[in-house]
Amino acid sequence: MDQVFKLPQLRIALRHDRHVVQARQRARDIAALIGFEHQDQIRLATACSELARNAFRYASEGAVDFSITRSSPQLFIITVTDKGAGIPNLPDILAGRYISHTGLGKGIIGTKRLMDHFRIASSPSGAEVECGRTLPSGVPPVTEATIKTITTRLVNTASADPFEEIERQNRELLRTLAELKEKQELLASLNQELQDTNRGVVALYAELEQHADDLRRVSDLKTSFLSNLSHEFRTPLNSIGSLSRLLLSRADGDLSTEQTKQVAFIQRSAAELSVLVDDLLDLAKVEAGKVDVKRREFEVAELFGALRGMLKPLLIGNNVDLFFDADDQIPPLFTDEGKVSQVLRNLISNALKFTYKGHIRVAAQNDPGGWITFRVTDTGIGIRPENHKRIFEEFVQIEGDLQTRAKGTGLGLPLSRRLAELLGGSLEVESTFGTGSTFIFRLPAQFGRPATVSIVSPLDNEYSDTAILFIEDNPETSFVHQSALKNSPYHPIFAANLPEARLAMKQIKPLLIVLDRLLEQRDALYYIEELRSLRYTGPVLVVSVVNDPKSALDAGASAFLAKPVPPFILLNTVRELIEGVPSKTILVVDDDEVSRYLIGGSLAQKGYKVVEAHGGREATSMLRTFIPDAIILDITMPDMNGFEVLREIRRNPSCKNLPVIIHSSRDLSADESRILSDAHAHIYPKQMFKQDNGLQPLLTLLQEAGIGQ
């Protein structure tokens, strides 16, 4: 045991059974003067009583001493010694296997469970048992002056009547039993409620499963119906089309002018119905998952050339110009060229239908992270905002003058969106009624193959001075990293493996390199040494599912983060490594994960470092070893409410002036508001965060507290 403050004048010699009662009383009184709560006072008194009773009953010349350790965290120590024959069967007693003839044999191990510190030594010349509890957080440290005050108050205090102490002990026991009974009743009520809830959840799951089965069956029936219907219609439609062409060719004789017109109507109607059947069949295949994606490598310039030739007949007699623009930086695509072409044909055909005059522009550009974006922009009639979602529903056609003359199936856009999703992409629309529309078709450049690096030349790229190189072979993780830096001043560039990273390093000088430790199932830490040999002096951040920061730092990394990395943690770490200035740290205490994510992400965007605590107990535990610059605290939490946490914070000498901001959706009473005001806590309601520019009041509070970024 470390050096201690001893209280020799409060020593109790165990010469009579009443001295056991006095030892219990003395332990409780000292604990109360130090600042222990009532329950801890009872635990210490009970432990002292049990050990003193054993020393008096089974040995001789027993004594009880009290002391407090000097070093932090301080312990209140109770030491019971005797000069008996030692404690036989000590290993069995500590293991819980011993049964005493005069008791249960559980006193020592029961005492051990009550204490934070426990030590026992036994020999043929006697035994010494030492137990203690850590002083509560927020209690002022015990000093020589404190010891003198405790001794003065207790040394001249007359010993209490043993019967009075026993009566007091009985009252405490009765109160404890009452609390235990109340908790048992509450537990029984909760168990009953949980059983009822479980039965309801089971019934709900069964109902949901039934509904899901019904929906799957309906979907399968719909797909089967569309597929069968399409096949059945295709043969007679082909026959109608062939017969119409035969009649119009006049192979069996001439037709009158009126007959020619009628047969032409028949042929046109058959052609429109044939398009509908083809779209239905394609849609049925996509929904049934029977569409094969035929990947191959091709150039966007080749695709645009084929589309230009294919759509040229549609421009004859039209007052619309069709332009194709492709970014020079677009790499070869590896995906299904036929389906990409089908989506673009549908979009261009739609644009031609609803554009009186002007132009249609089809543009393609290379986006970070291995994505390609096609934009089909027209100067047509546009789409009202309320119809932006409806146009992607099957068989929906928006009412209007031009729509009446430009008939369609209502399946082109729904089918195009399904095909885009099938290729791992998306299809969206931006449109202003009366001025035109832009359909945005986005897809990965390499579908089903690792994405290639998005390299930029430092000579002609505006982001060359803010580039961060991510070496990451998981596309989903790359997307998360890209999202984390979306609104930051940094520009992410991605490489899927080390060869691509080496190529990137020849073209750019990144501010920071973020290295995934495991690339293609191999440890990539050796690449840090290679970077240093190439005179790269910037920071290297290692991220990995292997939570081994020591190996990464030993290999030369500047920092380490374990996957999955929350976006705001990544952004803060990147900013600190590049700028070299530690961010102000905010501890967010909230049991709601969504609330922590929203407030943490917003603060991270403003340059703060955010640390999370999932509840009050975790927060108070963290504050013993870590003091943030400010705390954002929820009130309603299951384990320990915000008022209790705030009380513990203010008891800690290191946190007396720590800024605390209450972030809660609870309506506070006048008394609660006064308590928070007395504790120098500011209030920032959760409802305020949802408002426009709702983060600004919080930033103002932090600024006023002297921790603005």
LINBELNOR-V567367 format. One record per residue. PSI is psi in radians with two decimals (999 if undefined). NEAR is the number of other ideal C-beta (glycine too) atoms within 8 Angstrom. D_CENTER is the distance of its C-alpha to the mean C-alpha in whole Angstrom. Layout:
psi = {PSI PSI}
near = {NEAR NEAR}
d_center = {D_CENTER D_CENTER}
//
This chain:
psi = {2.46 3.06 2.51 2.75 2.04 2.66 1.18 -0.53 -0.24 0.21 2.48 2.11 2.35 1.35 -0.22 2.73 -0.43 -0.38 -0.47 -0.74 -0.70 -0.64 -0.73 -0.81 -0.74 -0.71 -0.74 -0.71 -0.73 -0.76 -0.70 -0.71 -0.53 -0.64 0.23 2.58 2.93 -0.78 -0.68 -0.59 -0.76 -0.72 -0.80 -0.74 -0.73 -0.77 -0.76 -0.75 -0.75 -0.79 -0.69 -0.69 -0.75 -0.77 -0.70 -0.68 -0.72 -0.04 -2.94 2.85 0.73 2.73 2.67 2.19 2.67 2.46 2.90 2.27 2.66 -0.65 2.71 2.46 2.43 2.56 2.44 2.03 2.34 2.15 2.17 2.13 2.75 2.96 0.78 -2.69 0.24 -3.10 1.85 2.75 0.55 -0.77 -0.70 -0.64 -0.82 -0.47 -0.10 0.25 -0.23 2.38 2.07 2.64 -0.35 -0.02 -2.76 -0.23 0.33 0.06 -0.79 -0.83 -0.50 -0.72 -0.72 -0.69 -0.49 -0.33 2.72 -0.47 2.37 2.26 2.45 2.38 2.36 2.42 2.95 -0.27 0.03 -3.13 2.67 2.16 2.24 2.20 2.76 2.92 2.60 2.43 2.47 2.60 2.48 -0.26 2.32 2.52 2.53 2.28 -3.13 -0.67 -0.68 -0.78 -0.74 -0.69 -0.78 -0.78 -0.76 -0.72 -0.45 -0.45 -0.59 0.05 2.25 2.44 2.41 2.68 2.22 -0.69 -0.62 -0.69 -0.71 -0.69 -0.70 -0.71 -0.70 -0.69 -0.74 -0.68 -0.75 -0.71 -0.69 -0.72 -0.67 -0.75 -0.70 -0.73 -0.72 -0.73 -0.64 -0.73 -0.72 -0.71 -0.72 -0.72 -0.74 -0.69 -0.72 -0.75 -0.68 -0.72 -0.77 -0.74 -0.75 -0.73 -0.70 -0.69 -0.73 -0.77 -0.70 -0.74 -0.72 -0.73 -0.75 -0.70 -0.68 -0.77 -0.70 -0.74 -0.73 -0.76 -0.71 -0.71 -0.75 -0.75 -0.74 -0.72 -0.72 -0.81 -0.76 -0.71 -0.82 -0.71 -0.84 -0.74 -0.75 -0.75 -0.70 -0.59 -0.51 -0.76 -0.92 -0.56 -0.71 -0.68 -0.77 -0.76 -0.75 -0.75 -0.65 -0.80 -0.67 -0.76 -0.74 -0.39 -0.15 0.65 -0.52 0.37 2.87 2.73 2.64 2.91 -0.74 -0.69 -0.68 -0.76 -0.75 -0.77 -0.64 -0.69 -0.74 -0.80 -0.76 -0.74 -0.70 -0.68 -0.75 -0.73 -0.59 -0.69 -0.75 -0.78 -0.76 -0.74 -0.73 -0.74 -0.74 -0.75 -0.73 -0.69 -0.74 -0.81 -0.59 -0.07 0.47 0.24 2.21 2.31 1.98 1.65 2.46 2.84 2.34 2.83 2.52 -0.60 -0.69 -0.74 -0.81 -0.64 -0.76 -0.72 -0.68 -0.77 -0.63 -0.63 -0.07 -0.71 -0.50 -0.28 -0.20 2.23 0.25 2.57 0.52 2.34 2.50 2.12 2.56 2.22 2.27 2.35 2.39 -0.38 0.04 2.17 2.98 2.45 2.52 1.59 -2.91 1.81 -0.68 -0.71 -0.61 -0.77 -0.70 -0.75 -0.83 -0.67 -0.77 -0.78 -0.74 -0.71 -0.74 -0.77 -0.69 -0.64 -0.64 0.42 2.01 -0.92 2.93 -2.25 2.85 2.23 2.20 1.98 2.59 2.38 2.69 2.15 2.73 2.65 0.21 0.53 2.58 2.35 2.14 2.38 2.17 1.87 2.34 2.94 0.62 -2.67 -0.27 3.08 2.34 2.59 -0.65 -0.22 0.05 -0.61 -0.60 -0.55 -0.29 0.11 2.56 2.38 0.20 2.24 2.20 2.32 2.49 2.91 -0.89 -0.60 -0.55 -0.67 -0.46 1.42 2.59 -3.12 -0.36 0.24 -0.21 -0.89 -0.76 -0.73 -0.70 -0.72 -0.71 -0.73 -0.68 -0.77 -0.62 -0.57 0.21 0.26 -2.68 2.82 2.11 2.95 2.49 2.19 2.53 2.19 2.21 -0.24 -0.15 3.10 2.71 2.09 2.24 1.98 1.93 2.34 2.73 2.43 -0.54 1.69 2.04 0.21 2.51 2.38 2.44 2.83 2.48 1.69 2.40 2.57 2.22 -0.25 -0.59 0.25 2.30 -0.25 0.09 -0.50 -0.08 0.36 2.46 2.20 2.05 2.15 1.71 2.21 0.05 1.98 -0.66 -0.73 -0.69 -0.70 -0.71 -0.76 -0.72 -0.72 -0.64 -0.57 0.19 -0.80 0.33 2.96 0.08 2.67 1.94 2.42 2.37 2.42 2.38 -0.24 3.10 -0.68 -0.72 -0.63 -0.72 -0.70 -0.72 -0.71 -0.37 -0.35 -0.41 2.81 1.55 2.63 -0.52 2.56 2.21 1.99 2.12 2.23 -0.68 1.90 2.10 0.77 0.34 2.57 2.18 0.26 -0.47 -0.35 -0.42 -0.76 -0.66 -0.71 -0.76 -0.61 -0.41 0.21 0.48 2.06 -0.01 2.96 2.64 2.13 2.14 2.27 2.48 2.70 -0.30 1.88 1.34 1.28 -0.54 -0.80 -0.71 -0.79 -0.66 -0.53 -0.09 0.09 2.62 -0.50 2.93 2.46 2.42 2.40 2.63 2.45 2.03 2.47 -0.77 -0.44 -0.75 -0.81 -0.76 -0.76 -0.75 -0.81 -0.74 -0.71 -0.67 -0.81 -0.34 0.25 2.12 2.41 2.71 2.40 2.23 2.19 2.04 2.03 1.90 2.39 -0.16 2.01 -0.69 -0.76 -0.74 -0.72 -0.77 -0.89 -0.64 -0.78 -0.71 -0.73 -0.63 -0.67 -0.42 0.09 0.09 2.64 2.18 2.25 2.40 2.52 2.27 -0.07 3.13 -0.73 -0.71 -0.67 -0.84 -0.59 -0.73 -0.64 -0.19 -0.46 -0.12 2.19 1.96 3.11 -0.42 2.82 2.31 2.06 2.25 2.73 -0.87 1.86 2.57 -0.60 -0.58 2.02 2.95 -0.58 -0.71 -0.71 -0.76 -0.68 -0.73 -0.66 -0.82 -0.35 -0.44 2.06 -0.56 -0.26 0.19 -0.63 0.25 2.21 2.23 2.21 2.09 2.09 1.62 2.66 0.02 2.43 2.02 2.42 3.00 -0.71 -0.73 -0.71 -0.67 -0.71 -0.75 -0.69 -0.74 -0.52 0.16 0.74 2.43 2.74 2.21 1.62 2.61 -0.50 -0.55 -0.57 -0.52 -0.26 2.86 2.32 0.56 -0.27 -0.41 -0.77 -0.63 -0.76 -0.62 -0.75 -0.76 -0.68 -0.77 -0.47 -0.02 0.33 0.69 2.66 999}
near = {6 6 5 10 10 7 14 6 6 12 10 11 8 14 4 5 6 7 13 12 13 13 14 15 12 14 16 12 10 14 13 9 10 13 8 13 6 5 6 11 12 11 11 15 13 11 14 15 13 12 16 17 10 12 18 11 7 7 14 6 7 15 12 17 12 15 10 15 13 8 6 4 6 12 12 14 14 15 11 16 12 14 9 11 5 10 9 5 7 9 6 8 13 10 7 7 5 9 5 7 3 4 6 6 8 8 12 13 10 9 14 10 6 9 12 6 11 9 8 12 7 9 7 4 5 11 14 10 13 13 14 13 12 9 14 10 9 8 10 6 7 10 6 6 6 10 12 8 9 13 11 8 8 12 8 4 7 3 5 9 5 9 6 8 13 9 8 8 9 8 8 9 8 8 8 9 8 8 8 8 8 8 8 8 8 8 8 8 8 8 8 8 8 8 8 8 8 8 8 8 8 8 8 8 8 8 8 8 8 8 8 8 8 8 8 8 8 8 9 9 8 9 11 9 8 12 12 8 9 13 9 7 10 11 8 7 12 9 8 11 12 8 8 13 9 9 10 11 6 8 4 5 4 4 10 6 6 6 8 10 8 8 12 10 8 10 13 8 8 12 9 10 10 12 9 10 12 9 12 12 13 10 14 13 10 12 10 9 5 5 8 4 11 6 9 7 5 9 7 11 7 8 14 12 8 9 14 10 7 7 13 8 5 8 10 6 2 7 5 11 7 11 8 10 8 10 9 4 5 12 7 7 15 11 15 11 10 7 12 13 11 10 13 14 11 12 12 14 11 12 14 13 9 12 14 7 6 12 9 16 11 15 11 13 9 10 9 9 12 11 11 14 10 11 13 14 9 14 9 11 11 11 12 8 6 5 9 10 6 9 11 8 8 7 7 8 7 10 5 7 5 10 10 8 6 8 5 8 9 9 12 12 11 12 13 14 11 11 12 14 10 10 14 7 10 10 15 7 11 6 10 6 9 5 6 13 13 11 12 12 16 13 14 13 16 12 13 7 7 8 13 10 12 11 9 12 9 8 5 3 8 3 8 12 5 9 15 15 15 11 15 13 8 7 10 6 10 14 9 11 15 12 8 12 14 6 4 10 3 12 10 12 16 16 14 10 11 10 6 12 14 8 11 14 12 5 9 13 6 12 9 14 14 14 14 14 12 10 11 5 4 6 6 12 12 8 11 13 9 8 11 10 6 7 5 8 4 9 9 13 16 15 14 13 6 6 6 8 8 6 8 13 10 6 11 8 13 6 10 12 11 9 8 4 12 8 11 13 11 14 13 14 11 15 11 12 12 10 6 5 5 6 11 12 12 15 14 14 15 14 8 7 6 6 11 12 9 9 14 13 10 10 13 15 10 9 9 13 11 13 11 8 12 8 12 14 8 10 14 13 7 11 15 8 4 7 6 10 7 15 13 13 15 13 11 7 14 4 7 9 9 14 9 9 15 13 10 12 13 10 9 11 5 7 10 7 5 11 13 13 15 13 15 11 5 6 3 9 6 5 6 9 10 8 9 12 8 6 10 6 11 9 9 12 9 9 7 9 14 6 7 3 5 9 9 7 9 14 10 8 12 15 9 6 9 6 10 6 7}
d_center = {44 43 46 46 48 50 52 55 57 55 56 57 59 59 63 63 60 60 58 55 55 55 53 50 51 51 48 46 48 47 43 44 45 42 40 38 37 39 38 38 41 42 40 42 45 45 44 47 50 49 49 53 54 54 55 58 59 59 60 62 62 58 56 53 52 49 47 44 42 42 39 36 34 38 39 41 44 46 49 51 54 57 60 60 60 57 54 55 52 50 47 48 47 44 43 44 47 50 51 54 57 57 53 50 49 46 46 45 42 41 42 40 37 37 37 35 38 41 43 47 50 53 56 60 61 58 54 51 48 46 42 40 37 35 36 33 31 32 36 38 39 42 45 49 50 47 49 52 51 50 53 56 54 55 58 60 58 61 59 58 60 59 59 57 54 54 54 51 50 50 49 46 46 47 44 41 43 42 39 38 40 38 34 36 37 33 32 34 34 30 31 33 30 28 30 31 28 27 30 29 26 28 30 28 26 30 30 27 28 32 31 29 32 34 32 32 35 36 34 36 39 38 38 41 43 42 43 46 47 46 48 51 51 51 55 57 55 56 59 60 59 61 64 63 63 67 68 67 69 72 73 75 76 76 74 74 72 71 70 68 66 65 65 62 60 60 59 56 55 55 53 50 50 50 47 45 46 44 41 41 41 39 36 37 37 33 32 34 32 35 35 35 34 36 35 37 37 38 39 38 41 43 41 42 45 45 44 47 49 48 48 51 53 51 52 55 57 53 53 49 49 46 44 42 40 38 36 38 35 34 34 35 33 33 32 34 37 39 36 35 38 38 35 37 40 39 37 41 43 41 41 45 46 44 46 49 50 48 46 43 41 38 36 34 32 30 26 24 22 25 25 28 29 32 33 36 37 40 43 43 43 39 37 37 33 33 34 31 29 33 34 32 33 36 39 38 41 41 44 46 49 48 46 49 51 48 48 45 43 40 38 38 35 33 34 33 29 29 31 28 25 27 28 24 24 24 27 27 30 31 34 36 39 43 41 40 36 34 32 29 29 26 26 25 28 28 27 27 28 26 25 28 27 27 30 31 35 35 38 37 34 32 29 31 31 27 26 23 24 21 22 20 21 18 18 15 13 16 15 11 13 16 14 12 16 17 19 19 23 22 23 21 24 23 25 24 27 29 32 30 29 32 33 31 32 36 35 32 32 28 27 24 24 20 21 20 22 22 24 26 26 27 27 27 27 31 30 29 33 34 32 34 37 37 37 33 32 29 26 24 20 20 16 17 16 19 18 21 21 25 26 24 26 29 29 29 25 24 21 18 15 13 11 9 9 6 8 10 11 12 14 15 17 18 20 21 23 24 26 26 26 23 21 21 19 17 16 14 15 13 13 11 7 8 10 9 6 10 12 10 10 14 15 14 16 19 19 17 16 13 13 11 13 12 16 19 20 18 18 22 22 20 23 25 25 22 23 21 23 22 20 18 19 18 21 21 19 20 21 22 23 23 26 27 24 26 29 28 27 30 32 30 33 30 28 31 31 27 26 24 22 22 19 20 21 24 27 29 33 35 35 31 32 35 33 30 32 34 31 31 28 27 25 23 22 19 21 22 19 19 23 24 23 22 20 24 25 22 23 26 26 24 27 30 28 29 26 25 24}
//
